[in-house]
């Protein structure tokens, strides 16, 4: 065999072997991040849209969603708008009975007995500001949590389920604490959960305009872009556009049941990577929890080169 033929074969074998090596390296990196989170459980799913390659760690179990559900809720609302059942300009009146605990700028600034907002304002408050009052108002408009789950199932998304609104979740958790059943009851409850794989499936179908028209998709993604809290984004390089939705529970006796972030990262060259991270049962301080997501963001950054 002449030297040129030998070099050609060696090069071809190297090219064929490269995806396997790269996949193994990424999987090992994600496994290492999940190991750092222990004894908490860190579920991770990553999809490189261009290559179609995916990586997962603890990705098929359900994790408490918290505000992550507000991104699918936004999609379900916009689908109703596209079908003419709702209008972004229609007005909705909120009373004091509609106010919710937790994060809610609407509740914080509420004055008098009622206030009126447009659907567009409620949608922005829900997705961009993660407002609990706005989210429950939108849930009522589409027929409740079961309607949101039905929307997802109709599009083949099986890993996400919505069972209660923000108000009901708050009341149930408070009742468990009063009865001294502990927050572990909430962490093992299958209701209002998402698998990391299910979250990536939702974001992928959203990106491909399979859930909404292109215009509605871009509007929803604009509400999600560079929104707070910044977790995965802290590990992404400057210039990357990141449309995402975080979710956070309260901390009970030093333990945080839910600390999440899911999103779509798009590089200036058009490369797209979808990532979901769900952390549950962590006793680490917030700075260490955020560092785990930063590490995940940095790992994802390697795919955008």
N, C-alpha and C positions, 0 to 999 in steps of 0.2 A: 504494500500500500504506500503510495507516494505521500510526501509530507503535506501537500495541499489537501488531499482527500482526508488525511487524518485530522487536520485542523478543522475542516468543514464539518466532519462528524462530531468532533468534540464540541464545536460551537452549537450545533443543533441539539446535542444532548443537554448542554447547559441551559439553553433557552427553554427546553421542555421541562427541565427540573426546577426552574426558577419559581413558577407559581406555587409549587408544593413547599419549597423552602420559605417563601414569603408568608404563605398561609400558616405554616407551623410557627414562624417567628411571631406573627401577630397573635395567634392563639396563646402562645406562651406568655406574651406580654399581658394580655387580658386576664389570663389565669392568675398571673402574679398580682395584678391589681385587686382581684377578688380575694386573694389570699390575705392581702394587707387589711382588708375590711373585717376579717374574722375577729371575734365570733359572730359579728353581724353578717347577714346575707346580702351580697351585692350581685344583682342580676344585670347582665350586659348583653346587648345585641347590637351588632354593627353590620351594615350592608354597604358595600361599594357599588354604587348604581352602575357605573360604567362597565366594570368587569363582571358584575353579578356575584362576586364572592361575598360570603358572609361568615361571621364568627359569632359564637355565642358562649356565654357562661351563665349557668343557672337561669336560663332564659325561658323555660317552659312552665315555670310555676307562677302563680299570681301574686302580685305585690300590691299593697294599698296604694291607690293612685293619688289621692289628695287632688290638688288642682290640675294635675296632668289631664284629667277628664275634660277640662274646659276647652282644649283644642278640638277633640271630637265633637263636643257640644257646639262649638262654632261652626263646624262643617255641617252638622245636622240642621242648624238654624238657616244657614245660607242655602242649603238644599231646599228648604221650605220657601225661601224667598224666590229661588229660581222657578219653583212650581207655582208661584203666584198665591201661595197660602199665607204668606207674610210679606211685609214691606219694610225696607230699611227706614222709611220715613214715618211709619206708623208710631203713634205715641202710646206709651204705657205708663199708667199711674201706679206709683209705689206708696204704700202707707207704712206707718211705724211697725205694723205687724209683719211686713215683708223684710225688715232689716235682719241681717244675719251676723252671728259672731265671727271672730277671726278676721282675716284681711278683708276690709270693705271700706274703701274711701267714700262710697256713697253713704254708708251708715255714719262714718265719721263726720261728714259735712251735712248730715240731714237736719233740716230745720222745719218746724211746724208739724202739721199732721200728715202731709203728703207732698210728693214731688212728681213731676212728669218728665219722662225722658223718651227719646226716640229709640227705636230698635237698634239703629246704628250705634248710638251712644252706649246702650247696654252691651252690645256685642264687643265694642272696643274695651269697655270696662272689664268684661269677663275675660277676654283673651289676653289683652295687653297689660291690664292692671291686676288681674286675678281676683276680681271683686266677687265675694261670695253672695252678696245680695243680688247683684246683676245675674250671676249664674243661675240662682234658683228662679229668678223671674223668667229667664229664657227657657229653663226646663219646663216650667208651667206652660209656656206658649207652645211648645212642641208636643205636649201631652205627657210629660213626666219622664223619669229615668228609663222606663220600659221602652218608650219611643226612641230614645237615644240608642239603647242596645239593639232595637229592631233595625234602626238605620245601619248600624255597623254590620249586623248579620246579613242584611240584604246585599251588602257589598263584599261578603265573604270574609269579614274580619271577625275571627272567633275568639281572639285572646283578650278582648276588652269587654267588661260588663259594667253597666251602670244600674244601680239598684235604689239609691237614695239621693236626695238633694243634700246640700250643705247643712241645712237646718236639722234634718233628721240624723245625719251622721254625728253632728255635735251633740244632739240630745242622747243618742245611743251611747256614745263614749262617756258622756257625763254620768249616765245611769250605771254603766259598768263600774266606773270609779266609785260611785256612791255605794254600790253593792259589794265593793271590795273584790270584784271578780278580776280586776287588773287589766292593764292595757293589752296583755297577751291575747285576750278575747278578740280585740279589734284586729290585731296582727294576723290572727289565724282565720278571720272571717273571710269567706270567699267573695262576699259582696263588694262591689265598687273596687275591683282589682283589675290589673292589667299584667299580662306577661310581657317581658321585654320584647319577645318576638312579635307579639300582637301589636305593640306600640310601633315597632318598625314597619310592620305590614300596613298599619293605618297611614303612617307618614309616606311610605312608598306609593301607595295608591293615591294619596292626596297629591304628591309631586307629579304623578303621571296623569293628573286631571281625570282620574277614574271616579272620583267622588263628586266633583263639582266642575263647572265650566272653567275654562282657563282664567277668565276674569275674576270669578269668585275665589278660585284657588289663590291667585296672586294677592287678592285683598286679604284673605285669611293669613297667608304667609307674611304679609306686611305687618299685620298686627302682632305676629309672633316674633318678628325680627328684632334681635338685640334687646328683648324684654328682660326684666328682672325676674328671678334672681340669676346672676351669672355664675354658672357652675362649670358645665362642659366648656363654655366659651372661654374660660380663663386659660385653658390649655391650647386653644386654637390660635394660629398665627394671625397677625393683623392683615386685613384685606379679605378675610373669609366672612361671608354673609351667613349668619346663623339664625334660622327661624326655629324657635323652640318653645317649650312649655315646661316649667318646673312645677314641683309639687312638694309641699312641706307640712308635716304634722307638728303639733306641739311636742315638747319634750316632757316626759313624765318620770319623775324620780331618776333623772339622769339618763334615760333611755329614749331615743327618737324612733318611733315606729316607721316613719316614712321620710325619705330625703331623696328626691327624684329629679331627673331632667331628661327630656327627649327632644331631638331636633334634627334639622336638615342643614348640613354644612355645605356651602357652595363656594368653590374657589374662583378667583377671577378668570381662570382658564376654562371654567365650565364644569370642572370635576365636582361630583356630588357624592357625599357620604352621609348616610342616615345612621343615627346612633340613639340608643336608649339605655339609660342607667337607672336602676331602682335599688335603693339601699334601705334595708329594713332591720330593726332591732339593734341599732348602733348606740353604744355608750360613749363613743368618741366625741370630743368637743367639735363644734361647728367648723372650726378651722381645719381640723383633720378630715372631716367628712368632705369639705370642699376640695381638699387636696387630692382626695381619691378621684373626684370628677375632673380635676385639672389633669391628673395623670391619664385618665381615659381620653380627654380631649387631645393631649399630646400624642397618644398612641394613634388616634384617628388621623392626626395631622400627617403622619407618615404616608397615609394613603393618597393624600392630595398632591404629592410631589410629582 
